[in-house]
Amino acid sequence: MVRRWNGWGEEEINLPLPAGALELLKQLLGPGTPPLDARLDDVLATLPPGRLPHHSLVVTDPEIRLRHSRGQSLPDWIELRSGRVGRVPDGVAFPVSSDEVRQLLGYAQKHGISVIPYGGGTSVVGHLTPVGDAPVLVLALSRMDRLLDLDEQSHLATFQAGVSGPRLEEQLAERGYTLGHYPQSFEYSTLGGWVATRSSGQQSLGYGRIERLFAGGRLETPCGTLFMPPLPASAAGPDLKELVLGSEGRCGVLTEVTVRVRRRPGREYFGGCFLPDLDAGVAAVQELVRQRLPLVMLRLSDPQETATTLAMAGHSRLIRWLEKYLTWRGVGGNKCLLLFGAAGSEPEVDFARRRVAQVVRCYGGVMLGSKPGQQWYHTRFQVPYLRNSLWEGGYAVDTLETAVPWSKAVALAGELVQSLQQGLADIGERVHAYSHLSHVYTDGCSIYVTYLFRLAAQPEENLRRWQQLKELASRIIVRYGGTISHQHGVGTDHKPYLAAEKGELGLELIAGAVRLFDRHGIMNPGKLF
Amino acid sequence: MVRRWNGWGEEEINLPLPAGALELLKQLLGPGTPPLDARLDDVLATLPPGRLPHHSLVVTDPEIRLRHSRGQSLPDWIELRSGRVGRVPDGVAFPVSSDEVRQLLGYAQKHGISVIPYGGGTSVVGHLTPVGDAPVLVLALSRMDRLLDLDEQSHLATFQAGVSGPRLEEQLAERGYTLGHYPQSFEYSTLGGWVATRSSGQQSLGYGRIERLFAGGRLETPCGTLFMPPLPASAAGPDLKELVLGSEGRCGVLTEVTVRVRRRPGREYFGGCFLPDLDAGVAAVQELVRQRLPLVMLRLSDPQETATTLAMAGHSRLIRWLEKYLTWRGVGGNKCLLLFGAAGSEPEVDFARRRVAQVVRCYGGVMLGSKPGQQWYHTRFQVPYLRNSLWEGGYAVDTLETAVPWSKAVALAGELVQSLQQGLADIGERVHAYSHLSHVYTDGCSIYVTYLFRLAAQPEENLRRWQQLKELASRIIVRYGGTISHQHGVGTDHKPYLAAEKGELGLELIAGAVRLFDRHGIMNPGKLF
């Protein structure tokens, strides 16, 4: 299995767009023409040689360097697909232990080399792009993927931090446990990367964000090792784990991570329903999240996303029949799809399902059974493959996300979608945008916006379009006081907007704290702040 | 209503020991003789004059200074009761706004004055004792107690940080909401103090520790104002709130705090049951906490605490009958009392109760109905008044607490209790000690140890006894890798043990981060690190 060097996932896996999807996009955005992709060999031929002094753990093969040079953001894709790739790392090391990581940090510090920790390479905000003039060493943790300890009494599992989602769940499943952390990048992203970027899984409602799952670990920093003992709770001063969470490789390299795991649930259920409109959907979701039910997911699509999902679902006759039925039930053109999941014992799941049905009906909704939930569940990690197919159809797709208190959520989601739709009007291009509220909390929710636009022939123009839309949306988020990222981190792309959230004093503090770990500034410079 | 200047609570409230309690203590520890208490006027006469330059907001009345000089730790009591009080603050200010707090910080910085923020004065680890040679100003926040904003859509309430527990719940109750944070100090302690010391309420299983409730706020620091916007979640870098949580007044003064509140539950239920022994109790509690039930409390007494509770309960005939019944049901001399609470809607509470009963029976336990739970509920804030009565009977009582993963909990609790019992054997004094697991998590629990010993006539000897026991217990906690505090903070008393938990690099980081807020070190010096 070989991963695409300039797109998502395995080379052998192609996920064609559903029937009618290209037709729909043609109607919405105009016909697409894919830009010409560069060939791997041609790009490799342009790479300058690496500038690192010899080290037995460092490889400098051009293809390995290129394959560790970028993440999965749209700007990353534009560079790789066009072949106009800026700086790539000068070498890559694949340490197998904390000892080797320490050795490599010492080597980097001695020679003034910047270090970029690399997990699964799935960053969508520019965490992996080399910044600055110093030579760059990528520390790829893919060989550090073992379960080191499972404390079955305490439900605590300690892994090497480079373990990917599937390897982690596989090792836990052998012992009857699960972590339950399923970001969309699950198949490649790593435990250390989840911690370093404050990741949130699709079932975080039940299992918790990585902040809650991260119980302790080991961080190798240029100034020494920070051990974070796994404690259920502590009142002994500030929690240093919270400085490491979201540090995006600037403090050091996580080599071991202890997580809170649980017994695999006896029963899982994913289902769907429609609410008559977004306000009713929000009210239902608020009520459900404020009860303490064994729900693991509540995901509410806005009317635009609901319509897009139905239009793209294929089965057009079935959908037409469904639409008629729903209209008869009073759920019409503004309807919103709500997906939900429950996990636990049989009676817990039954209890949760009954409460969902009660609440949904109370807000005029219609239950749909398990079909939509199952469909979502089985394709949840395949969705990113559609990015490949869309690109090849001449369309760019990107997403952005934030979180705000409930009192601002509906207005912000609406303004983001409407503004993005008009965001390229100055050049006569249309944008198709829609959103869902994917992670819900008692006090607010995340807003996840997807937007599609046509690709131009020139990479500069594609980047310009993306920048225009990104800036437009980010400014709206800042105006509403939302976070610039609910689940992807800051990297380079969100850096300009961080001061609005943290304040100047807050940013000074983060920078100051990072300097205490990394006096010479070798760790992932240019990211976060 | 006047608060005791040298003991717990209101002067008018006396809670006599239950019948037979003194008799029991006499048997266990020998007869007690209370040391002679100093008179307030005599202590005031010994106070040196304050050394602060004039400021219109600063008062220097000796009684006010004395009343803001200490917390409620046993060493604090020993000083106050004996009248041999060390340093007291040179002045006290009662600001009414963030503006006044900023003014006072400017004044302190200009004149090299140390500042001790003061909430309800209930610290039990020495947070309030003046340390160092600089003049000391106490910033008492008691006049900052208003609800500033209630966002009913988002269930977010913003208070001035000096609001006490009862004032906070009263203002929320008027609007139909609750925070649900009930530390034993609830009647006096303040929201700002809860955040600054990482407090945990008795119902944190349901409502969450203060870390989860604290959504945002405003910190006035010597370097400026830090605003922490209330966000349901964020992946935008390290969470600065987590630096403020547990900062114990060293970073600045919290003036506004936004908390996650909820609708008052329709139903609350507190009940009790017995488990045959501690292992069965732990197994039952682990199973319950790992189900996602609407429980708000699970509190498991060890056999010693259970026996003490029964012996102290009064009603000796009823208790004898109960013991007989329990023995017949197979729950004998090693029995452990489990108190539990549930809150939510009627069906949620019923569901939780049924599950508790199922699990308890499955581990050979006996349900007791609501009586023990109700009893606990109605006296939960009165218990500290027993400290007064015990002192007056000639006995000192103190508590200590930690948290560890489940795999270490039973062994650590046992070793703490056994070692404390023998902790004064060198001077031929006995100690009565017992414990409960009061806050439970999926991965571990807190251990709360109570210990009683006889008071000597001399304050130095009482302090020495306390220090000997405290050091003994703290070393055991460190050896097990437990946190030095689960819910009370570090202050001065736990400072020597913090490096074991945070590591030297970790401590440097905390100190470095604090310096970024407070370059001249005026904020609560000598506490935490």
Interface residues (C-beta under 8 A of the other chain):
Chain A: D151 Q153 S154 H155 L156 T197 R198 S199 S200 G206 R209 E211 A215 T221 C223 G224 T225 L226 F227 M228 P229 P230 L231 P232 A233 S234 A235 A236 G237 P238 D239 L240 E242 L243 V244 L245 G246 S247 E248 R260 R262 R263 Q286 R290 Q291 R292 L293 P294 G344 S345 E348 F351 A403 V404 P405 W406 S407 H439 Y441 T442 D443 G444 C445 S446 G481 G482 T483 I484 S485 H486 Q487 H488 G489 V490 H494 L498 E501 K502 G503 L505 G506 E508 L509 I510 G512 A513 L516 F517 L528 F529
Chain B: D151 Q153 S154 H155 L156 T197 R198 S199 S200 G206 R209 E211 A215 T221 C223 G224 T225 L226 F227 M228 P229 P230 L231 P232 A233 S234 A235 A236 G237 P238 D239 L240 E242 L243 V244 L245 G246 S247 E248 R260 R262 R263 Q286 R290 Q291 R292 L293 P294 G344 S345 E348 F351 A403 V404 P405 W406 S407 H439 Y441 T442 D443 G444 C445 S446 G481 G482 T483 I484 S485 H486 Q487 H488 G489 V490 H494 L498 E501 K502 G503 L505 G506 E508 L509 I510 G512 A513 L516 F517 L528 F529
